[in-house]
Amino acid sequence: MIYKVFYQETKERSPRREKTRALYLEVEAANELEGRIKARRLVEEKTPYNIEFIELLSDKHLEYEKESGAFELTEL
């Protein structure tokens, strides 16, 4: 499963929409909820990021992200 994680680069400042970034993680999980939990845990343990939202990408959404040129899997 591929998840798109929206985040702020630091927990020190209050979040601003203009500064929201995204990364893509591939997570093996039995279901969507387990995948979100694993994705959150990975990002929280390996980065100083402030997570805003985690979204499971559907096949169509994943294809769109790949075509847009912004897609690159992040390894943590």
Protein Blocks (a to p, Z undefined) as FASTA:
>chain_A
ZZdddddfbfkbccdfklpccdddddddfblklmmmmmmmmmmmmpccdcfbdcdddfkl
mmmmmmnopaccddZZ
